[in-house]
Structure formats: structure tokens, C-alpha cells
Amino acid sequence: MKSPSGFFFNFKMMKKYICFALCVAFVSCQQTTTVNDVTSDEKLDSTLVLTHKIDSLNTLISNDSLNAVLYFERAGLHMKARSLELGVSDLKRAVQLDSVNANYWLKLGVLHYAMQQSRYARDYWEKCSNLDADNIDCRLNLAEMYLAVGELKRGQKKLNEVLDFDPKNSSALFLTGNYALMEEDTIKAMKYIQAAINEDQDLFKAYDQMGVLYSAKRDLLALDYFNAALRLKPYRYDVHYKVGMFYQSLRAFDEAVQAYERALEVNPDHKTSLHNIAVIAIFTGDHRKAVTYFTKAVAVDASYLEAYFGRAYAYELMGDLVKSESDYRTSLMLDPAYLPSMDGLERIEGLK
């Protein structure tokens, strides 16, 4: 039976990948759950320590209410405690008391960005840049934000200011590579991202991105970059997944499955790894395994359209038309215009 349209993975998703961390200094964020997460007791201890430090600063501020440094320090503690509004209040008091301290404006911008108030963040970072011609962090933050919203000329201007001051700044080199990607200049992008790696061998996101770029070229160098990224952050299941996608694009199915299984060891609920193992099982004729893994994917996400479709197709190949029809219909409940499932139902009707 000819494979239905829409079943195979679209590897074009690999051709362009822009990875930039929009969470910057003073606010910690991590996309994926790590194997090094702290325990509840450790979190409790950390909370108690923060509370004690805040109480100590409260006492100091009550005795010296015009000290901008104390408000700035307390703002940092509030932000660590995720009390963002209190952090904003303290930072605003700090800049009110010392309006020429560029670092205060920098942190105020970071806080507003964390609160998804990008317009305020932009204004505060611009203020920081104007106050301190040598402040790199404000310019890098602006460049990241302008990249995110597609204001490339403004962002590149900020990066050029950084590189004029510090030509080997790895963050600026990395972001310049990302700007080149936005302009679809892959050669320039790879040149600058590699330059960033040359300046900072611990720049995880650069290795990760180079892996994706070489994956789009189906170049085995992709694996070297992904492996370098994993040496820095072995808990990043998304990188294992990208390794699997690369092998799958080469039809190296055994290696692809092994990579997806490594992703699942870190994150057992990674639905696309489950889905892709099922897809490979279809390719290799192991329809029962395909059903098993599509079912696992559905268990993780009950609205996973592609998993219902994939399981329907696996049942169809096994000759179980009742279950196949049921899954095709379920997928169409999720998306009534999903053509692969419409075609599948038509085939089922023709086999009855």
C-alpha cells in the first residue's frame, strides 16, 4: 500500500533554527527540566535563606531609606523569590534615588522583560545604553529583543556597537549569526556562530544551533556539534531529539530510534520522540510497535492529531479497519480539514 500523504515528517523544519535565550542576567530560566533539579527540602532552605536576607535588608532600609544600593539589593532578592512586582517597586525606587546608574536601568529592563512588558524593557535598556556608552549587557539585551520582533536594523546597530568595543564578544558574534539567519544568509550565519564558539568553548546554544544548521545540509558534522552540546548539557532531551531527527532524515533508523530513546530517558513524556519511533516502526514494517508508541504519544497528549492519524494508518496496515476508522474519525474531530485522515477514511470505505 502506498504511504498516505501527510504521514512522513517534514524535515524542512530543520533548515532554519534560531536559538537565542531571551532570559538574561538577574532572572534565571531554563527551557527544559534538568536531571539536577533541586529537591523540595533544598527549595525550602533556599526560600528560608531568601526570606532571612530580605528581612535583614528591610531593617537596613528602615534605618537608611535613601540608600539606592539597598533597594537594588532587595530587588534582586525579590526577583529570586519570584516576587516580581516587589522587585519592580524596589528598582524604581533605586533609579529614583540614583538615576544615572546604568546598571539599575539594565536590571529594571530585565525585570520588565521577564514580566513580558517588552516596551518598558526596551525603553529602560535604551536609557541604560545612553547613560553608559560602554555597557555591553544593555546592548546585547536590546539586540536579542529586536531580533525577536524582527527589527533587524536596530538590533544589528546595537551589535555593531558591542563588536566595535569588543570584537571577540561571543554573545555578539552569536547574535550576529542569528541576524544573518533571519536574512537567510546561512554562510554568514555559520561563520559568526563558529566564531562565537572559538571565543567561548562553553557556549551551548552555539553548538546546538550549528548542529541544526549542519543537519539541514545533511552533513555528519552535525553530530559533532550536537555531541559537543550534550557534553555541556547532557540532560537536554531536545538535543537528543535533534540527533534522532538527523539520523531519521538519512534513513538511519536504528540510530534514530536510539537517539529518541535517549531523549525519553531524560523526558519520558516527550511526545514527538514517541511519535517518531512509531513512524520509524511503520517504515520498518513493525506495525504493532507503531501502535504501541502512537498510543503512548496519545496518552501524553490526548489532542495529538498526528499520533491519532499515525495509529489509524498502522491499524489500517494491520487490517483492523474498525480501530483504524475510529482513529481517523478522532483525528478529524480534532481537525475536520485534515486531508491525510480524510484520505484514510476514503480508503477504509473502499475496503469494506
N, C-alpha and C positions, 0 to 999 in steps of 0.2 A: 504494500500500500504506500502510495506517495505521501510524504510528510505534509501535513497541512500548513498553509501559510500562517505566519504569526507564531509558530511554535519555537523556532530557533532563536537563540539570543542575538540581540543586536549588538555586535561588537563595536559598532561605531561609537558607542558610549565611551570607548577607551581613547578616542582620538584627541579629545581635549579635556584636560583635567586641571583645574585651578584650585590649589590648596593653599589657603592663607589663613592664619589664626587671627580672628578678629577680637580675641580676648587678649588683652595686653597687660603690662605690669600693673600691679596693685589689685588685680582681680584674677583669681585662678579659675580656669575652666578646662575641662577635658571632655573630648567628644565621646570617648569610649570608656566603659568600665574597665578598670585595671585589676590585675591579679594582686596588686599591692594595696588595695583599699584598706583603710584603717578600720579597726573593729569598733563596735559600739562603745566599749569602755574607753578606747583611745579618743573617740569623738567627745565623750562626756568629759574626759580630762581636759581636752583642748578647750571645750566650752567653759569649763570652770576657770581655766587659766585666763582666757579672754575676759571673762566677767571680772576677775580679780584685777586685771590690768586696767580695765575701763573704770572700775571703782576708784583705783588709785589716781587716775587722771582726773576723774570728777573732783576729787579732793584738791588736786593741784590747781585745777581751773577755778574752783570756788575761791581760792586764795590769790589767783592771778588771772583775772578774767579777760585781760587784754593781751595775752600771750598767744600769738598766732600759731607758734610751733606746737603748743599743747593741743589746740583744736585739730591741727593737721594730724598729729599722732593718734588722737582719739578717733578721727575719721577713718584712719587705716584699720583700727581695731573693729570699728562698727562694720566696715566692709568685709573683713574676715568673718565676722559673725553673721554676714548676710543681712545686716540692718542698714539697707541702702539709703533709706530716707534720712536716718540719723547721720549717716556718712555725708550726705549732701549738705545737711544743715551745718555740720562742723566745717566742711570745706568752704562753704560760702562765708562763714564767719572768718575763717583763716584768710581768704582773699580780701575780705573787707578790711581786715587789720593790716594786711601786707599785700597790697595789690600789684607789686612789682616782682613778686616771687614767681617765676615762670613755672616752677615745679608744682606749685599749688594749682595753677590753671591746668597743667598737664593731668594731674590726678582727678581734678573735677571733671575734665573731659572724659577720662576713662570711666568714671563712675556713671556719668550720664549715658555713655555708650553701652555700658552693661545694663542700663535700665531701658535700652532701646530708644533713647532720645538722641538720635544722631545729629539733629540740627544743633542742639545745645553743645554736644561734644565737638562738632566742627568749629563752632564759634570760640569755644574755650581753647581748643588746640591752636587755632589761628592766633588768638591772643597770646598764647604761650610762645608761638613762633616769632611774633612781632617783638615780644619782650626780650627774647634771648636768641640772637642770630646763630648761636652755635648749638642750640638744643636739638639733638637728633631725634629723640623719642617723639616729640610733638610732630615732627615732620613725617616720621615713619607711620605714626598713627593716622595722620591725615591721608597719607598715600594709600594705606590699607582701606580706609573708608571710601576714598574717591574711587579706588579700584572696584569696591563692592557695588557702588552706584553707577559705575560706567563713566565717571568724569575723568577721562584718561589724561587730558592735557594738564589739568590742575594737579593731578596726582604725580605725573611724571616730573612736573616742575619741582615738587617737593623732594622727589627722589634725587633729582639732579643737584639740588642744594645740599643734600646729605653727601652725595658722592663727590661733590666739589670739595667738601670739607674732609671727608674720609673715604677715599676711593676704594678701600678694601672692606667697607662695611658689608657684612654678609647679608644682613636683612635687606638693605637697599638693593644689593645685587639680585637677591632672590625675588624681590618685588618687581624689579625692572624686567626680570624674566617673565613674570606673570603678566605685566603690561604688554610685553611682546606677544604673549599667547592671546590676549584679548584682541590684538591686531592681526592675529593669525600668522605671525612670523615665528614659526617653530624653530628655525635655525638660530635666530637671535635669542629666543627664549632659552634654548638648551645651553647656549654659550654662557648666558648670565647665571643660570641656575647652577651650572657646573662651576662657575667662578665663585659662587657663594659657598659651594661645598669645599672648594680649595682653601677658602678662608676660614671655614668652620666645619671641621670633620664630624661634629655632633649635631649638625642641622638636619634633624629627622625629616622635616617636611620637604626638604630639597631632594633627598634620596628617594622619598616616596613619589614625588612628582616626576623625577627623571625616570623612575620605573614605569610610570604610566605612559610617559612620552615614548619611551623605547618600546613599550607594549604595542602602542599604536602602529609602530613601524615593524612589529613582529621581529624585533631584534632581541637575541638572547641576552644582551647586556641588561635588559630589563630585570632579569633575575638577580644580577649582581647588585643592582641598586635596591631592589626590594629586600634582598638579604641584608644589605648594609642597614636599611631602615629597621629591620627586625632585630638586628643586633643591638640597636639603641633602644627599641621598644618592642620586646618580644610579645607583649600582651595585646598588641594592636591586631585584632582579628580581621580588620578591614584590609590590612596589607596581605595577610594570608589569602583572603578572598581574591584580591587582585592578582596574586600569583596563580590562583586557580583559574581565573578568567583568561590569563595569558596562555596557560597550558591548553585550556579548552579551545581558544582561538586557533591553536596549532593542531588541534585534534589529538593531543597527547592526553588521552582521557584518564589513564591511571594516575599520572602525576597531578592532573587537575583535581581528581577526587581526593588524593592525599592532602592537597593544599586546603580544600574545603573542609576536610575532616579536622585539620589543624585549627582552622577558624572556629569550628564548632566546639573544639576542646576548650577554647577560651570563652566563647559565647554560644552555648547550646541552642539559643533561640534565634540564631542568625538565619532568618528565613530564606534569604537568597542563596546561601550556601546549601541549605536543604533542597531548595528548588533546583539548583544547578546539578547536584548529584543525581536527582531524579531525571533531569534532562539527559544527562550522560547515560543513565541506565536505559533510557529509550533508545539512544543511539546504538548501544551495545546489545540491545535485544533482551535485557533483563527487565521485563515489564512488571513483575511482582515487586522488585526492588524499587522501581519507579513509583508504583502506587504507595509503597511504604513511605518513601521520602516526600512525595507530594502531600500525603496525609499528615506527616509531621509539620510540613510548612503551613498547612491549613490550621493545624492545632495552635500554631504560634500566632497566626493572623487569619481570623475567620472570614475576612473580606479579601483574601489574596486571590484575585481574579485569575492570574496566570497559573496558580497552583491548581485551582479547580479545573481549568481548561486542560492542563497537562495530565491530571489524573483521569479526566474524561477520555483523553486520547489514549492513555495507557490501557484503560478498560476496553476501549474500542478495539485495540490491537489484540487484547486477550479474548475478545469475543463476548465480553459481558456487556451486552447492549443496554440492559436495564440500568446498571450503575453508570455507564457512560452517558446515557441520555440524561440521567439525574444531574450529573456534574455539569454537563453542557448547559442545562437549564439554570442551574445555580449560578454559573458564571454570567449568564445573560440577565439574571436578576440584578447582578452587580453592575453590569454594563450592557444594556439592551442592544447596543450598536456594535458589540464586539464580533467582528466578522469571522475570525477563526472558529468561534463556537457556533455561529450561525451555519458555517460550512459543515461543521461536525454534525450538527443535528440533521442537516440535509443528507449527509452520508448515512447516518443511522436510519433515517426514514427509508432510504433506498435499500437497506439491508434487511428490513423487516419483511 
